Structure formats: C-alpha cells, structure tokens
Amino acid sequence: MSVVLTSQVQEMCRDLFPGRENLSLIILITHELRRRLAEYQMMNQYFCRKYNLDFPSFQEKMKRQPDYSFEVESDFCDWEMAIDGIESMKKKIASLESCEFS
C-alpha cells in the first residue's frame, strides 16, 4: 500500500518523529491500538469492580439466572465487547510489533 502525504503532514511527521519519519504511520497506528487497549482494559476494570466478579464468573451467573434488568444485560454486552477488544488489540499490537519495517 502506498500513501501520499501532503507537505504539511510530512512536516508534522518530521517534527513528531525526527529521524523516523518513514515509520510515523506505524508509530501512530501502534499508539492508537494501545490507546484502545487501555480503554477496553479500563472498561473491564470498571465492570469487575461494579459486580465484584471477573467476566467469566459474571457470564456464568448470567446463565444461571437469566432474568436480569436491562442495565445488567447492557453491561454484559459492553463487558463482552471490552474483553473481545482487549484480545483483538493485543493480537494487532503483537502482529505489528513482529513486522520489520525499513
């Protein structure tokens, strides 16, 4: 894939990543993946504290007692998304870090 950057963006890359301008897009993508990972981890921590359970335990509890409020079901969906997001971001970061760029 080839990306054409305006001279203004190229100048910003030189300012932000002196000597590594050619890797600036990779660096920015890595930073965004880590930011999203941190966001998903914070969501997971929030729900762990809220329910005083980890996700697998909460999931098991939901299976045993299916009559929950809308809030609890909504939290379940959000928590599941956070868990999936954590796994997905970790895989993408590892994949990007294993690549060699010149």
RAHUVEN-V404163 format. One record per helix or strand of 2 or more residues. SS is the DSSP state (helix for helix, strand for strand). FROM is the first residue (numbers start at 1). TO is the last residue. If there is no record, write none. Layout:
# RAHUVEN-V404163
ss:from:to
SS:FROM:TO
SS:FROM:TO
This chain:
# RAHUVEN-V404163
ss:from:to
helix:7:16
helix:21:51
helix:55:64
helix:70:98
